[in-house]
Amino acid sequence: MKINLNSEANPQAKIIVALDFPSTTEALNLCDHLPQVCFWKVGLELFIADGNTILRELKDRNKKIFLDLKLHDIPNTVAAACRVATKYGADFLTIHASGGKAMMQAAQAEVQGSTTQLLAVSLLTSISSVELQSDLLVPLEIPDYVAKLVLLAKDSGLTGAVCSPHEVAQLRSLLGDEFCFVTPGVRPAGSSFGDQSRVMTPKAAIAAGANYLVIGRPITAAPNPVAAWDNICQELL
C-alpha cells in the first residue's frame, strides 16, 4: 500500500524520527517521551540488536515504521529478505538502487500486495561529490547520478526513493507528485552536520518537494528532545 503524504496536513506527520539506539530499552524510552511522534525509523543497529521486539512494540503503539535496512545483494537474496520483512508490517523498507534493475524488480514483486512500500536508496547523504568521483570513480555530478538511479528505480516498479533534499526539486519535476521522496540529511538551523555532507533545513526540504524528513540526532541527541521536536514542528507550520 503506497503512502501518500500530500493528504496529510499535520506537519508532524512529515517527520520520521530515527531510533538510532543499540537497544529496545533506550529506543522505547524516547518513544515514551515523544508520544506525539507517529513515524519512527528503525535502522541496522537497532534492528540487528532487537528487531522483532522493537517492531512489535512500535506496532502495538500504532506507530508507522520506516525499516531502513538498505538491502543490497543478488536479486534472489534481496527478494527473499523483502518477503520476510513484509511480515513485520513496516510501512517503508529500503533497498539500494545501485543493486540494479533486476534486484529492484525482484524485491518489488515480493512486496506487491502487502502494506510495505519499497524505497530505493540513491546516494548516501554522507557522500560528497569529491568522494563520488575520486573514491567511487563515478564520472557524474551528484544530481545526475542520483537522477539516473531514481529513474531506474521507477522503471523497476518502485514508487519512492531516499535522497538528499538537495536533489529533490529536480526529481520532483521529473517524476511528478505521486512519487514519494524521503529525505535524510535534514538539520535545523544551527545544528551540527555530523557525518552528513548534503544537508538542508526542514522547512527548505519540504519546500523543495520532500514528502518525509528523516531526523535523528538533532532530536535524539538534544539536551531536551521534546523541545527539539516542538521547535522543528513549529518551523514547518
C-alpha positions in Angstrom: 0.0 0.0 0.0 1.6 3.3 -1.1 1.7 6.1 1.5 0.8 9.5 0.2 1.6 12.3 2.5 0.1 15.0 0.3 -3.3 14.4 2.0 -1.8 14.9 5.5 -2.0 18.5 6.6 -0.3 17.9 10.0 3.4 18.8 9.8 4.2 16.3 12.5 3.2 13.5 10.1 6.1 14.6 7.8 8.8 13.8 10.3 10.3 10.4 10.7 12.4 10.3 13.9 15.4 7.9 13.7 15.7 5.5 16.6 19.4 5.1 16.3 20.0 3.3 19.5 21.7 0.0 20.5 18.8 -1.4 22.5 15.0 -1.5 22.6 15.0 -0.1 26.1 16.7 3.1 25.0 14.5 3.4 21.9 11.3 2.9 23.8 12.4 5.4 26.4 12.5 8.1 23.7 9.2 6.9 22.3 7.6 7.3 25.7 8.9 10.8 26.0 7.7 11.7 22.5 4.2 10.1 22.2 3.2 12.7 19.6 5.7 11.2 17.1 3.7 9.0 14.7 6.5 7.7 12.4 9.8 6.1 13.6 12.8 4.8 11.7 14.4 1.6 12.7 17.9 1.2 11.2 20.5 -1.5 11.1 21.9 -1.0 14.6 18.6 -1.4 16.4 17.2 -4.0 14.1 20.2 -6.2 14.5 20.1 -5.7 18.3 16.4 -6.5 18.7 14.4 -6.2 15.5 11.5 -8.4 16.5 10.9 -6.7 19.8 11.2 -3.0 18.7 9.0 -3.5 15.6 6.3 -5.3 17.6 6.4 -2.6 20.3 6.0 0.1 17.7 3.1 -1.7 16.0 1.4 -2.1 19.4 1.7 1.7 19.9 0.0 2.2 16.4 3.1 3.8 15.0 4.3 3.9 11.4 7.6 2.2 10.8 10.4 3.1 8.4 12.5 -0.1 8.3 15.8 1.2 6.9 17.8 -1.9 6.1 19.3 -0.7 2.8 19.3 -4.2 1.3 21.9 -4.7 -1.4 22.7 -8.2 -2.7 21.9 -10.5 -5.7 18.2 -10.4 -6.8 17.2 -13.7 -5.2 18.7 -12.8 -1.8 17.1 -9.4 -1.7 13.8 -10.7 -2.8 13.8 -13.3 -0.1 14.7 -10.7 2.5 11.9 -8.4 1.4 9.4 -11.3 1.5 10.4 -11.9 5.2 10.5 -8.2 6.0 6.9 -7.6 4.9 5.8 -9.8 7.8 6.9 -7.1 10.2 4.2 -4.8 8.8 6.7 -1.9 8.2 5.3 1.0 6.1 8.7 1.7 4.4 11.6 -0.7 3.6 14.8 0.4 1.8 16.9 -1.2 -0.8 19.9 0.2 -2.7 19.1 1.4 -6.2 22.7 0.6 -7.1 21.8 -3.1 -6.8 20.4 -2.8 -10.3 17.1 -3.2 -12.1 16.8 -7.0 -11.7 17.3 -6.7 -8.0 14.7 -4.0 -7.6 12.2 -5.7 -9.8 12.6 -8.9 -7.7 12.2 -7.0 -4.5 9.1 -5.1 -5.7 7.5 -8.4 -6.7 7.8 -9.7 -3.2 6.2 -6.6 -1.5 3.4 -6.3 -4.1 0.0 -6.5 -2.3 1.5 -6.0 1.1 1.3 -2.9 3.3 5.1 -2.3 2.8 6.3 0.3 0.3 9.8 -0.1 -1.1 12.1 2.9 -1.2 15.2 3.0 -3.4 18.2 4.5 -1.7 20.0 6.6 -4.3 23.3 8.0 -2.8 24.1 8.2 0.9 23.9 11.8 2.2 27.4 11.3 3.7 29.0 11.1 0.3 30.3 14.3 -1.3 30.9 15.0 -5.0 34.6 14.6 -4.5 34.1 11.1 -3.0 31.7 10.1 -5.7 34.2 10.8 -8.4 37.6 10.1 -6.8 36.7 7.2 -4.5 33.8 5.5 -6.3 35.0 6.5 -9.8 31.6 7.7 -10.9 32.2 10.4 -13.6 29.0 12.2 -12.9 27.9 15.1 -10.8 25.7 14.1 -7.8 22.4 15.4 -9.2 22.8 13.5 -12.5 23.9 10.3 -10.8 21.0 10.4 -8.3 18.5 11.1 -11.1 19.7 8.1 -13.0 19.3 5.8 -10.0 15.9 7.1 -9.1 14.6 6.9 -12.7 15.9 3.3 -12.8 14.0 2.6 -9.6 10.8 4.0 -11.1 11.4 1.9 -14.2 11.8 -1.1 -11.9 8.3 -0.5 -10.5 9.2 1.3 -7.2 7.1 4.3 -6.2 9.5 6.0 -3.8 13.1 6.9 -3.1 15.5 8.1 -0.5 17.7 11.1 -1.5 19.3 14.2 -0.2 17.0 17.2 -0.1 19.4 18.9 -2.5 18.2 16.5 -5.3 14.5 16.6 -4.5 13.4 19.6 -6.5 14.9 18.3 -9.8 13.5 14.8 -9.2 10.1 16.1 -8.3 9.9 18.0 -11.6 10.9 14.7 -13.4 8.6 12.3 -11.6 5.6 14.4 -10.5 3.5 14.5 -7.4 2.8 10.8 -7.0 6.3 9.6 -6.4 7.4 9.6 -2.7 10.6 11.2 -1.6 12.1 10.6 1.8 15.0 12.8 2.7 17.7 12.3 5.4 20.4 14.9 5.8 17.9 17.3 7.4 19.3 19.6 10.0 17.6 22.6 11.8 19.4 25.9 11.5 22.4 25.9 13.9 22.7 22.1 14.2 25.9 20.2 13.6 26.1 18.5 10.3 27.8 15.5 11.9 28.8 13.0 9.1 26.3 14.4 6.6 27.7 16.2 3.5 24.5 17.3 1.8 22.1 18.9 4.2 19.1 21.3 4.3 16.8 22.7 7.0 13.4 21.0 7.5 11.4 23.9 6.0 13.6 24.1 3.0 13.5 20.4 2.4 9.7 20.4 2.4 9.7 23.4 0.1 12.0 21.6 -2.3 9.4 18.7 -2.6 10.2 16.2 0.1 7.3 14.1 1.4 9.0 13.0 4.6 12.0 14.1 6.6 14.2 11.7 8.5 15.7 13.5 11.5 17.8 11.7 14.2 20.5 13.4 16.2 19.0 16.9 16.2 16.2 15.4 18.3 17.5 12.2 19.8 20.9 13.7 21.0 19.4 17.1 22.1 19.5 18.0 25.8 15.7 18.3 25.6 14.4 16.1 22.8 10.8 17.2 23.4 11.8 20.9 22.9 13.8 20.0 19.8 10.8 18.1 18.4 8.5 21.0 19.1 10.9 23.6 17.5 11.1 21.5 14.3 7.3 21.2 14.1 6.9 24.9 14.6 9.4 25.5 11.8 7.1 23.5 9.4 4.0 25.5 10.2 
